[in-house]
Structures are given as structure tokens and as C-alpha cells.
Amino acid sequence: MLVPLIKNKIPFIDVRAPNEFLVGAVPTSINLPILSNDERIEVGKIYKENGNLAAMEKGYSLVSGKIKNKRISNWVQFVENNPTAQVYCARGGQRSKIAQSWLKEIGVDIDIVEGGFKALRNTCLDILDSASRDNKEWIIIAGKTGSGKTKMIQQINNSIDLEGLANHRGSAFGSFETPQPTPINFENNLAYQYLSISASKIFFEDESKTIGRVVIPEKFFDKMTSSKLVLIEEPIENRIQNIYDEYVKKGIKNNDQTELSKTLLRKLEKISKRLGGTNFKIVDNLIRSAFENNDKEIHFEWIKQLLVNYYDKMYSYQLNQKKDRCIKSGDWAEVKQYILSSA
């Protein structure tokens, strides 16, 4: 019943407290709470001690006068800008019904999401579960680190950028300054995006089950690991350039060089054991030297060392397990042309 609301990207007013919203919401919602965090705690305490009626009376006393008028005004403004909007709370209970009644008193009609956020959340999980069993053809875009997989994903209409949803580039060096979404938000956004694609083929980048700290749902990931794949085979020089552009050039543009150097060295430290003591020292020294001398060629050298001694070895092993699923290989341009002609 709620699938059409998700498919049509209906806007929602989430009247839960901000702390509830931060844990997880749906991507088309805005948090305009009926109770603040502190107010919710206070009402909850009364509920435990004296029951529902006393809690409701406390809530009405806390949200009255100018406070009540301001919150109603925020809802009205959102509804005026989003006439199809609906309202939800945790389970479609008292908070959303009170919000609905207050709006109705001033002539604004709004529907409640039956079952509230819990029902929307379960619907998103059902979408992801059924996605693993539907008849859409999934194609995985594979390739060694720096091959331009994400760039290709972003240029294909019927694709889902999992790293974009996870706000992480999927490697030890892949985190951003901004935080990753909560697991609930990652899954909800994935469900929304999946439902929005009507094409019979969907393209994904080859990923590990975890992207940073978020996890691709098990059944969803299982389908990815059994789907056909196309393989980008780019020369190492191109891959080095791509990594330099993404991690160093763009990083320098957005950060102080000293801070970027510290960040890269800190991330390098995390893989030091897997890299090996000697290789770690070589790369560590090269990163320091590259930034101290502002030398592009030294940057290229440390990137090459990481690719040859760490990423390529790891990916070659993984790719060997997947080669029977490969339906096309070639350089970046060849693979893109193949995808566009078959999409």
C-alpha cells in the first residue's frame, strides 16, 4: 500500500523528535517535530510514571501558545510548497494525528501515513528484499582501482551509485570529511533509487559488502555477486592519473595541503600491516616528500607503489573468482560504448 508513496516520491512531514529523525528517515521527508528532544523525554517520563492521559496533558502544556503556532506555521508552509505532502510519526499514532487535527482546525487537510515511519521503513526493506528476486538484469562494472568505475556509473541513467549513497569511495582511502549516512538511511535511499528505475537493466559498481561503515543488504549483495559483469581494463598510467585527480588534486582544492597530507598518512597507517613494513615506509616517505616539495611526479610514484603492491594484488585475486561472469572487457571508452549500446 505504501509502495506508490515511495515510487511517486511523495513528500513527508516527519513530526518525530530530531534524535529519532537522525537515526533514520525517508529521503523525501523533512523533520518538523511536534516535540523537541527535551520535550519528548519529559513527556516520556510522565507516560511511564502516570500513563498516557497525563503524558498527553503534559505535551499539550509544553506545546502551546507561540511554540504551537510556530510549529503549525512550519507545517503549513511545507504543505503550501508541497500540496501532496503527508505526515508521519513513529507508528502513525498520537503525534501525527494531533498534527493532522491542528492543521485541520485552520483549514489545512493532510493525510497520515498509516503505520508511520515503521511502515515506511518495512516497505523499503521489502523493496530491497524483492529486488533480489525480480526479473531485472543487473550488470556489475568491475575494474582495478583507478579504472574510472564510479565515473562511468555516474554517466549511465539506469544505474545506482552505491558509493554515492554511502558517501564513501569504498577503499581504505575513500572516506570523506562529511559523515556516512546511518544504516537505515543508506537502505532507505537505496530502496527509493531502486524503485525509481524502470529499465530492465540496472548497473552497479563492483563493491565489497561493506562500503566504509555501511553494509549492502545481504540478499541484495548476493544478487550482485551472482550477476554478470563488464571489466574496465585501463593502463596503469591512466589509473594513476585518475587517482591523483580524485584524491590529491581535488583534495588540495578542498583542503589545506598540510591537512590533506596528514589525512592521507593517517589512512595509510590503517593498512600498514597488510601493506607490509617495507612498502609502508616507502609510501609514507613518498607522500611526505610529494607534499613537502609540491611534486606531482612524486605523487604519481606513491600512487603507483600502492597500486602495484597492494590494490592490484588484492583485486587480481578477487577478479579471478569472478572471471566466469565477465561478458565484456576493454578500456574505459570501449566498455562505456558497450554499455550504452546494450542498456
C-alpha positions as CSV (number, residue, x, y, z in Angstrom):
1,M,0.0,0.0,0.0
2,L,2.9,2.4,0.7
3,V,4.9,1.5,-2.4
4,P,3.1,4.1,-4.5
5,L,4.1,6.8,-2.0
6,I,7.7,5.8,-2.4
7,K,7.6,5.4,-6.1
8,N,6.0,8.8,-6.6
9,K,8.4,10.3,-4.1
10,I,5.6,11.8,-2.0
11,P,7.0,14.5,0.4
12,F,6.5,13.8,4.1
13,I,6.4,15.8,7.3
14,D,8.2,13.8,9.9
15,V,6.9,15.0,13.3
16,R,9.2,12.8,15.3
17,A,11.8,14.3,17.6
18,P,15.1,15.3,15.9
19,N,17.0,12.5,17.6
20,E,14.6,9.9,16.1
21,F,14.9,11.6,12.7
22,L,18.7,11.4,12.8
23,V,18.7,7.6,13.3
24,G,16.7,7.1,10.1
25,A,14.1,8.7,7.9
26,V,13.0,8.5,4.3
27,P,14.7,10.7,1.7
28,T,11.6,12.7,0.8
29,S,10.9,13.8,4.4
30,I,11.6,16.9,6.4
31,N,11.8,16.9,10.1
32,L,9.3,19.4,11.6
33,P,8.9,17.9,15.1
34,I,5.8,18.3,17.2
35,L,8.0,17.7,20.3
36,S,11.7,18.7,20.7
37,N,14.1,16.1,22.1
38,D,13.9,17.5,25.6
39,E,10.1,17.8,25.4
40,R,9.8,14.2,24.2
41,I,12.0,13.0,27.1
42,E,9.8,14.9,29.6
43,V,6.6,13.6,28.1
44,G,8.0,10.0,28.1
45,K,8.9,10.2,31.7
46,I,5.3,11.3,32.6
47,Y,4.0,8.5,30.5
48,K,6.0,5.9,32.4
49,E,5.0,7.3,35.8
50,N,1.4,8.3,35.3
51,G,0.1,6.9,32.0
52,N,-1.0,8.1,28.6
53,L,-3.6,10.7,29.6
54,A,-1.1,12.6,31.9
55,A,1.5,12.4,29.2
56,M,-0.8,14.0,26.7
57,E,-1.7,16.7,29.1
58,K,2.0,17.4,29.6
59,G,2.6,17.5,25.9
60,Y,-0.2,20.0,25.3
61,S,1.1,22.2,28.1
62,L,4.6,22.2,26.6
63,V,3.5,22.8,23.1
64,S,1.1,25.7,23.4
65,G,0.9,29.4,22.6
66,K,3.7,30.8,20.4
67,I,5.5,27.5,20.3
68,K,2.5,25.7,19.0
69,N,1.7,28.4,16.5
70,K,5.3,28.4,15.2
71,R,5.3,24.6,14.7
72,I,1.9,24.7,12.9
73,S,3.2,27.6,10.7
74,N,6.2,25.4,9.7
75,W,3.9,22.6,8.7
76,V,1.6,24.9,6.7
77,Q,4.5,26.4,4.8
78,F,5.7,23.0,3.8
79,V,2.2,21.9,2.7
80,E,1.8,25.1,0.7
81,N,5.1,24.2,-1.2
82,N,4.3,20.5,-1.3
83,P,0.5,20.1,-1.8
84,T,0.7,16.2,-1.9
85,A,2.6,16.0,1.4
86,Q,1.6,13.5,4.1
87,V,2.6,13.4,7.8
88,Y,4.0,10.6,9.8
89,C,5.3,9.9,13.3
90,A,6.9,6.7,14.6
91,R,3.9,4.4,14.1
92,G,1.1,6.6,12.8
93,G,-0.2,7.3,16.3
94,Q,-0.8,10.2,18.5
95,R,1.8,12.7,17.3
96,S,0.8,12.6,13.6
97,K,-2.9,12.6,14.5
98,I,-2.5,15.6,16.7
99,A,-0.6,17.4,13.9
100,Q,-3.3,16.5,11.5
101,S,-6.1,17.8,13.8
102,W,-4.2,21.1,14.5
103,L,-3.9,21.6,10.7
104,K,-7.5,20.7,10.1
105,E,-8.5,23.4,12.6
106,I,-7.1,26.1,10.4
107,G,-8.4,24.5,7.2
108,V,-5.4,22.5,6.0
109,D,-6.1,18.9,5.2
110,I,-3.2,16.4,5.2
111,D,-3.2,12.6,5.1
112,I,-1.4,10.5,7.7
113,V,0.9,7.6,6.7
114,E,-0.8,4.6,8.2
115,G,1.7,2.8,10.4
116,G,4.1,5.8,10.4
117,F,7.8,5.6,9.8
118,K,7.9,2.0,10.9
119,A,5.6,1.0,8.0
120,L,7.6,3.1,5.5
121,R,10.8,1.5,6.8
122,N,9.4,-2.0,6.4
123,T,8.2,-1.1,2.9
124,C,11.8,0.0,2.0
125,L,13.1,-3.3,3.4
126,D,10.5,-5.2,1.4
127,I,11.6,-3.4,-1.8
128,L,15.2,-4.4,-1.3
129,D,14.2,-7.9,-0.5
130,S,12.0,-8.3,-3.6
131,A,14.8,-6.6,-5.7
132,S,17.0,-9.7,-5.2
133,R,14.2,-11.8,-6.7
134,D,12.8,-9.7,-9.5
135,N,13.5,-10.2,-13.2
136,K,15.6,-7.1,-13.8
137,E,19.1,-7.8,-15.2
138,W,21.9,-6.5,-13.1
139,I,25.3,-5.7,-14.6
140,I,28.3,-5.1,-12.4
141,I,31.0,-2.7,-13.6
142,A,34.4,-4.0,-12.5
143,G,37.9,-2.9,-12.8
144,K,41.1,-2.3,-10.9
145,T,41.4,0.7,-8.6
146,G,41.5,3.9,-10.6
147,S,39.8,2.5,-13.6
148,G,37.0,5.1,-13.5
149,K,34.2,2.8,-12.4
150,T,32.4,5.4,-10.4
151,K,32.7,8.0,-13.2
152,M,31.1,5.5,-15.6
153,I,28.3,4.7,-13.2
154,Q,27.5,8.4,-12.9
155,Q,27.2,8.7,-16.7
156,I,24.6,5.9,-17.0
157,N,21.0,6.7,-16.4
158,N,19.8,3.3,-15.2
159,S,22.5,2.9,-12.6
160,I,22.8,3.2,-8.8
161,D,25.8,4.8,-7.3
162,L,26.3,2.8,-4.2
163,E,29.3,4.8,-3.1
164,G,27.4,8.0,-3.6
165,L,24.6,6.7,-1.3
166,A,27.2,5.5,1.2
167,N,29.2,8.8,1.0
168,H,32.4,6.8,0.7
169,R,34.7,5.8,-2.2
170,G,34.9,2.2,-1.0
171,S,38.6,1.9,-0.2
172,A,40.9,2.5,2.8
173,F,41.5,6.0,1.4
174,G,37.8,6.5,0.5
175,S,36.3,8.4,3.3
176,F,35.1,12.0,3.1
177,E,35.1,14.8,5.6
178,T,31.3,14.6,5.9
179,P,29.9,11.6,7.8
180,Q,28.4,8.5,6.2
181,P,24.6,8.0,6.4
182,T,23.1,5.8,9.1
183,P,22.5,2.2,8.0
184,I,18.7,2.9,8.0
185,N,19.2,6.0,5.7
186,F,21.5,4.1,3.4
187,E,19.0,1.3,2.9
188,N,16.0,3.6,2.6
189,N,17.8,5.7,-0.1
190,L,18.8,2.5,-1.9
191,A,15.2,1.4,-1.9
192,Y,14.0,4.7,-3.2
193,Q,16.6,4.7,-6.0
194,Y,15.9,1.1,-7.0
195,L,12.2,1.7,-7.3
196,S,12.7,4.8,-9.4
197,I,14.5,2.8,-12.2
198,S,12.0,1.4,-14.7
199,A,14.6,0.0,-17.1
200,S,15.0,-3.8,-17.4
201,K,18.8,-3.5,-16.8
202,I,20.4,-1.8,-13.8
203,F,24.2,-1.1,-13.5
204,F,26.2,-1.2,-10.2
205,E,29.8,-0.7,-9.4
206,D,31.7,-3.8,-8.2
207,E,31.7,-3.3,-4.4
208,S,32.7,-5.2,-1.2
209,K,29.8,-5.9,1.1
210,T,30.8,-3.0,3.3
211,I,31.3,0.5,1.9
212,G,33.1,2.2,4.7
213,R,30.9,1.6,7.7
214,V,27.6,0.8,5.9
215,V,26.6,-2.6,4.7
216,I,24.9,-3.6,1.5
217,P,21.8,-5.8,2.5
218,E,22.7,-9.5,2.3
219,K,20.2,-10.6,-0.3
220,F,20.9,-7.5,-2.4
221,F,24.6,-8.2,-2.2
222,D,24.2,-11.9,-3.0
223,K,22.4,-10.9,-6.3
224,M,25.3,-8.5,-7.1
225,T,27.9,-11.3,-6.6
226,S,26.0,-13.6,-9.0
227,S,25.3,-11.1,-11.7
228,K,27.2,-10.7,-15.0
229,L,29.9,-8.1,-15.1
230,V,31.8,-5.9,-17.5
231,L,35.5,-5.3,-16.9
232,I,37.3,-2.0,-17.5
233,E,41.0,-2.6,-18.3
234,E,42.8,0.7,-18.2
235,P,46.6,1.2,-18.4
236,I,48.3,1.9,-15.0
237,E,49.3,5.4,-16.2
238,N,45.6,6.3,-16.7
239,R,44.7,4.8,-13.3
240,I,47.5,6.7,-11.6
241,Q,46.2,10.0,-13.2
242,N,42.6,9.2,-12.1
243,I,43.6,8.6,-8.5
244,Y,45.8,11.7,-8.5
245,D,42.9,13.8,-9.8
246,E,40.4,12.4,-7.3
247,Y,42.5,12.1,-4.1
248,V,45.2,14.7,-4.5
249,K,44.2,17.4,-7.0
250,K,40.6,17.6,-5.8
251,G,41.8,17.2,-2.2
252,I,44.2,20.1,-2.5
253,K,41.4,22.2,-3.9
254,N,39.1,21.5,-1.0
255,N,41.7,21.3,1.9
256,D,44.9,22.8,3.2
257,Q,47.8,20.8,1.8
258,T,49.2,20.1,5.3
259,E,45.9,18.7,6.4
260,L,45.5,16.6,3.3
261,S,48.9,15.2,3.8
262,K,48.1,14.3,7.4
263,T,44.8,12.7,6.3
264,L,46.4,10.5,3.7
265,L,49.2,9.4,6.1
266,R,46.6,8.6,8.7
267,K,44.7,6.4,6.2
268,L,47.9,4.8,5.1
269,E,48.6,3.8,8.7
270,K,45.4,1.8,8.7
271,I,46.6,-0.6,6.0
272,S,50.2,-0.7,7.2
273,K,50.1,-4.3,8.3
274,R,48.5,-5.5,5.0
275,L,50.9,-3.4,3.0
276,G,54.0,-4.7,4.8
277,G,56.6,-2.8,6.8
278,T,59.0,-2.0,3.9
279,N,56.3,-1.0,1.4
280,F,54.6,1.1,4.1
281,K,57.8,3.1,4.8
282,I,58.4,3.7,1.1
283,V,54.9,5.0,0.5
284,D,54.9,7.0,3.8
285,N,58.1,8.7,2.8
286,L,56.9,9.4,-0.8
287,I,53.7,11.0,0.5
288,R,55.6,13.3,2.8
289,S,58.1,14.2,0.1
290,A,55.4,14.8,-2.5
291,F,53.7,17.4,-0.3
292,E,56.9,19.0,1.0
293,N,58.1,19.5,-2.5
294,N,54.7,20.0,-4.1
295,D,55.9,17.5,-6.7
296,K,53.3,15.9,-9.0
297,E,55.7,13.2,-10.1
298,I,56.4,12.0,-6.6
299,H,52.6,11.9,-6.0
300,F,52.4,9.6,-9.1
301,E,55.1,7.4,-7.6
302,W,53.4,6.8,-4.2
303,I,50.2,6.1,-6.0
304,K,51.9,3.6,-8.3
305,Q,53.5,1.9,-5.3
306,L,50.1,1.5,-3.6
307,L,48.5,0.1,-6.8
308,V,51.3,-2.4,-7.6
309,N,52.0,-3.6,-4.0
310,Y,48.5,-3.5,-2.5
311,Y,45.4,-2.8,-4.6
312,D,46.3,-4.6,-7.8
313,K,47.3,-7.8,-6.0
314,M,44.1,-7.8,-3.9
315,Y,41.9,-7.0,-6.9
316,S,43.5,-9.5,-9.2
317,Y,42.8,-12.3,-6.7
318,Q,39.2,-11.2,-6.4
319,L,38.7,-10.8,-10.1
320,N,40.0,-14.3,-10.7
321,Q,37.0,-15.6,-8.8
322,K,34.6,-13.6,-11.0
323,K,36.1,-14.1,-14.5
324,D,33.4,-16.6,-15.5
325,R,30.8,-13.9,-15.1
326,C,32.6,-11.4,-17.4
327,I,30.6,-10.6,-20.6
328,K,32.8,-7.8,-21.9
329,S,36.2,-6.3,-21.2
330,G,38.1,-3.4,-22.7
331,D,39.3,0.1,-22.0
332,W,37.1,2.7,-20.4
333,A,35.7,4.1,-23.7
334,E,35.1,0.6,-25.1
335,V,33.2,-0.6,-22.1
336,K,31.1,2.6,-21.9
337,Q,30.1,2.2,-25.6
338,Y,29.2,-1.4,-25.0
339,I,27.0,-0.4,-22.0
340,L,25.3,2.4,-23.9
341,S,24.5,0.1,-26.8
342,S,23.1,-2.6,-24.6
343,A,21.4,-0.5,-21.9
